């Protein structure tokens, strides 16, 4: 059977790459109300224990090359890296219960038939750059966040660790499902049954 995950520890960030320990600075809305020069912003730090990168490889690779060129090629830099939170399957089950899913609905999540969640099989220790094994995991497409590339690269090797990436066709499956979820069309009235 072909591999599902490949270890990643260096080079440009990759689409479908999993990173542990990212921290997101979040400015409080009241801190954005300007009261003149020298206004202090209040920032909270949100920890993302595990996240997957959703930004396209070509953008990530171009950004990495541009950052490492002399002089820096400003035209190829990207503003943010798009990420999504990843949870243990037990935590996905808790989230599903909290939003009213029963065991039958949770089975749809495990079969990747629910549009909001993406089920990921367990990770073997030889597939993780740090040599750890993980049980099944789930991506909640509603839990999206963005960090600047500087923040992501700056945290790697400190609090954040590069772990592994999805191999093809599992990568494409995740990405297509994520963008399908983000592309939903809100109907003014649900269909009649």
C-alpha positions, -999 to +999 in steps of 0.1 A: +000+000+000+014+035-009+022+058+020-004+082+033+020+105+052+056+115+045+079+130+072+088+167+066+114+186+085+130+212+061+126+232+030+096+253+020+063+248+038+040+223+019+003+221+012-010+193+034+018+196+059+010+191+096+027+214+122+024+211+159+026+239+185+018+270+164+008+301+184-015+327+168-014+363+181-050+377+182-056+414+186-087+422+206-112+443+187-112+470+214-075+474+208-081+484+172-101+516+181-075+543+177-072+569+204-043+586+188-006+581+183+011+555+206-021+535+211-013+501+227-030+471+212-040+442+234-031+408+220-040+373+232-021+342+222-041+312+209-023+279+208-030+255+179-017+221+191-020+207+156-027+223+122-026+214+085-014+239+058-040+246+031-021+272+010-011+260-024+024+245-029+033+268-058+026+299-035+045+284-006+075+274-028+076+308-045+075+326-012+103+304+003+125+310-027+118+348-026+126+350+011+159+332+006+170+352-024+194+382-023+178+407-025+144+394-014+119+392-043+090+412-028+067+403-057+066+366-049+061+369-011+027+358+002+008+376+030-005+346+049-004+309+052-039+294+054-042+266+081-069+245+096-070+230+131-066+192+134-080+173+164-077+138+178-107+117+167-119+117+203-120+155+202-139+154+169-164+131+185-169+157+213-173+185+188-198+164+168-218+157+200-218+193+210-234+203+176-260+175+179-244+146+159-254+111+170-233+080+165-248+075+130-238+110+120-203+104+135-200+073+113-205+097+083-175+117+096-153+086+097-163+077+062-155+113+049-192+118+039-198+148+062-189+181+045-176+198+076-150+172+088-122+153+072-112+120+088-075+111+087-062+076+095-035+070+121+001+081+116+029+055+120+060+066+139+081+062+107+058+088+090+064+115+115+096+137+114+097+134+153+092+096+153+058+097+171+028+077+162-007+093+163-042+078+164-069+088+139-074+125+135-100+149+121-099+182+104-127+206+112-131+228+081-148+254+102-117+261+123-095+280+098-069+305+107-040+324+089-005+333+100+021+353+082+049+331+067+073+349+091+054+338+121+052+302+109+089+299+100+099+319+131+081+294+154+095+263+137+124+249+158+111+267+189+075+260+200+064+247+166+075+215+149+072+203+114+058+168+114+046+151+082+026+158+050-001+140+032+010+122+001-010+121-032-039+114-037-048+119+000-035+155-002-058+163-031-087+146-014-083+168+017-079+200-004-109+194-027-131+186+003-119+217+022-126+241-008-159+224-014-169+232+022-157+268+018-175+271-015-210+262-002-238+283-014-263+295+012-298+290+001-325+314+012-349+286+020-340+249+024-354+224-002-388+211+005-390+173+011 
